[in-house]
Amino acid sequence: MKVSYEQVKAFVAVADTGSFSAAGKLLGKHRTTLGQAITSLEIDVDVTLFDRSGRYPVLTEQGHKLYQQAKALAVASSAFEQLCLYESQEVETELKVYYSEQIPKRLIADAMKALRARYAQVRVHWLKGTNAQVLASLENNESDLAIVVRPNGDSITSIDFSLLFSMQYIVCASPSFIKKSRPSSMADLQHWHQLVLTDYYHSSLAPTICTSNQVEHYDSITLLLSMLEAGEGWTILPKHFVEDAIENRQFEELSIQELNGQLHFPVVGWQASKSMGPVASYLMDLIKQESKRLS
């Protein structure tokens, strides 16, 4: 038995679209050609895949049983074809990108959505690490890109970097905590639990952000926000994490005299010292475009 990829594609296309004509338009082939391919497949596997007695072909019981496997094979074969094309054109098939927990997730999601429209089969791994680890990885060409918070705004390395945008931070707490502690200055807050993202230490923000005598570390922003809502303490966070909750009165922004205005820290994009391929270059361009909307 010799089943061809073209036969499987024809079978899946007709099953998915419900007609030979629609499947022909999908694959760019004449309906008669597809009919011949499926007839040959039925002969090869000795199974009737479609009931053709009506106006439109309908999967038989045996056809239903084979469809899922054929669908998986068609998807895998299509992905294989795409990856082979990438390799022949020296297009990356895999990227490693480091990011900070503090970065707005919509920036990454929107950039990835646009990337998928052009490079559907490229695998992109999103990783976390300290800024020092990230720099070492990029300098050793072990990863491709990074989006990180950098207090001094530069890379101080041989790798290329771009200033993406300035991210605003605010001091906030739950209404119950504010009612209990009644803080009016940083001195007041120093005696209460400060909820801090571990990522602040990764990005060297900790010396500026961590001011309390009672700091609590959180790897997860989700858990930190839950504890903040429960009145566990106060925090300094990127505004995008809490602006909706503040609007809904779950949290309140604290007016602290010493801050004298708004806290901002730069977000930078780093790229490996090696020459970037087309996928990494395109992803960095997308990140820059999305960053402009946040500036």
N, C-alpha and C positions, 0 to 999 in steps of 0.2 A: 504494500500500500504506500503510495506516494502522494501526500496531501501538500499542495502548494500554498504559499502565503497569499497569493492572489485569490485562490479559492476561498480561503478563510475570510479574507477581507470582504469578498462579495457576499458570503453567507451572513456575516455580521451586519453589513450595510443594509441588506434587504430586511433582515429581522428588525433592525433599529428604525428604519424609515417606513416599513410596511408596504413598500411597492418597489418594483424593479425600476420604474422610471425615476422615482425619488432617489433611489440608491445610485442610479447611473449619474444623476446630477451631482450627488455627493462625491463620487469617486472620479468624475470626469470621463465616464465610459458609457457606451450605448447599452440600453437595457437588454438587447439581444446578447451582447457579449457577457453580461452578468448572468443571464439565464443559462448560457452555455457553461459558464464556470461552475455554477451551482449544480447543474445536471451532472457535470463531470465529477464533482465532489460527491454527489449522492451515489454515483456508480462506484467510485473509489472506496467509499466507506460502507457501501451496501446498506444505506439507510435513506429513507425518504424524509427530507428535512422540512419541506413545505407542502401543505395541501393547496393545490392550485385550482381546485374546482370552482372557487368563487372568483369575484372580480379582483380581489387582492390576495397575495400569498399569505398563508397563515401557518405558523410553526406547528408541526406535528408534535406529539408527545415525545418522540425520540429527538426531534429537533430542539425542543425546550431543554432537554437534558444535556445536549451538546453545546447549546448556545453560550452558557456562562464560561465554559472552558475556551470556546472559540473567541469570545470577547476578550478574555484575559490574554490570550495568545496574540490577538490583533493589537491590543494596546502595547504589549511588550515588544512586538515586532516594530511598531511605529516608533516607539521610544528608541529602539536599537538603531533604526534608520537615521533618526535625528542625531543621535550621539555619534554615529559614524560620520555624518555630515559635519558635525562640530569638529571632530578630530581632523578631518581632511582640510578644514578651513582654519585650523589652529585656534578654535574657539574653546574656551575653558568649559569643562563639563562639571566642575565643582569649585565652589568658593568657600573660604572661611572668613567670616566677618565678626569682629569683636564689637560689642556695644556696651554702653553703660545702662544700668538699671534705671537711671534717672531720665533717659531719653524718652520723649513721647512715643508711645507704641504706634500711634497712627502714622508717624513719619516712616517707620519701618514697613508697616503694612501697606501704605500707599505706594512706596517705592517698589516693594515686591510685587504688587499687583501689576504695575506698569512693566516690570522686568519680565514677568510671566507671559505677557502679551507678545514679547519678542523672543525670549529664550525659555520655552516651556519645559525643556528637559534638564536644565542646569540645576544641580543640587546646591543649595546655599545653606551653610551651617552658621547659626548665630550663637556666638560664644561669649562668656564673661570671664574677666580676669582683672588683675590690678593693672594700672597704667604701665608699670614697669614690665610686667609680663607681656602685655600687649605690644609694647615697643620692641622688646627682644624678639617676639614672634615675627613681627613685620620686618625687622632688620635682618633676620635669618631666613626670610622668604618662606616661613612656615604658615603664614596666613596672608590674606590679600588686602583687607580694608579694616578700618576701625572707626567707630563714632563714639567719642568719649567726652566727658566733661574735663576741662583742663583749666585750673584756676588762673594760671599765668598766661593762658591763651596761645602759647607756642609749643613746639615739639622739642626743641633743643636737641635735635638729632639730625642725621643725614636724610631721613625719610621725608617725603613730601607731605605737606599738611595744608588744610583749608579751614579758615574760620567760617563755621556754618551759621551760627546765630548765637545770640545772648539769651540765656534762659533765666527767667525770673523765679526767685524763691520767696516764700512768705512764712511768717510765724503763725501757727494756728493751733487750735485745741477745740475740744468739745465744749458746748455750753455748760455742761455739768462741771467740767474741770475749771472753767473760768469762774463760775459761781463759787466754787470751793476755794480757789487759790487767790482770786482777784489780783492778778499780776499787773503791774504798771511799768516795770523796768526789767532789764536783764538780770539785775541783782535778785529780784523777786523770783524769777524763773530758775535761778541756779539751785534753789533748794528743792525743786520738784523734778520728777523723772522726765528726762528728755529722750524721746523715741528717735533713734537714729538709724538710717540705712547703712548696712555694712559697706555698701558701694561708695559711701563718702570717704572711707579709708582707702579704697581702691583708687579713687580719683584724686586723692590728696586734698579733699575739701574739709576733712575732719578738723584740722586746727582752727579753721574759721567757723565751721558750723557747730561743733560740739563745745558748748559753753557751760553746761550744767555740771554739778558735782555728782549727779546721779544719771549717768548715761546708760541707756538700754539699747543693745544692738539687735537689728532685725535684717535677716537676709531677704525676707519677702516684703514687698510693698503692700501686698494684700493683707498680710497679718498685721503689719504696722498700722494700717488704716483702721482695721477692726479694733485694735487695742486703743487707738486714739479715740474712736467713737465711744468706747467703753469708759473713757475718762481716765485712762492709765497715766496720762501725762500730756506733754506738749511736744511740738516738733517744728522743724524748719524743713519745708519740702518744696520741690518745684511746683509752681502754681497750677500747672495743668493736672496734677494729681488730685487736687482738692477743690478746684473752682466750682464744679457742679455740686459737690457736697456743701460748700459754703452757700451757694445760691439756694439750696434746699434746707439750709439752717442745721445741717448735721454738725458742721464745724463753723468756727468763727475765726476770722483773721485778727490777730492781736496787734494793737498799735503800740509798738515799743519805741520809746524815745531815742535810745542809743543807736538804733538802726538808721534813723534819720533819712528815711526814704526807702527805696527798694533795693533788695539784694539781687545781683545778677552775676552769673558765671558763664564764661564762653564754652560753647560746644564746638569741638573741632573734628575734622575728618582726617584720618591718617591713611596713607597707602604704602604698600610694600615698596622697597627700594628697587625691586625688579620691574621691568617694563610691564605695565598692566595690559592684560588681554582685553578684547572688546567687551566681554561681559562685565568684568570688574570696572572698566571705564564707564560703561553705561550705567551701572548701579550707582557709582559715585556721582555721576551727573544727575541721576534721579534724586538722590539724597540731597544734593545741592538745591535742586528745584523745589523739593518739598520744604527744605529749610527756609527758603525765602518767604514762604507763606507763614512761617512761625516768627519771622523777624519783626 
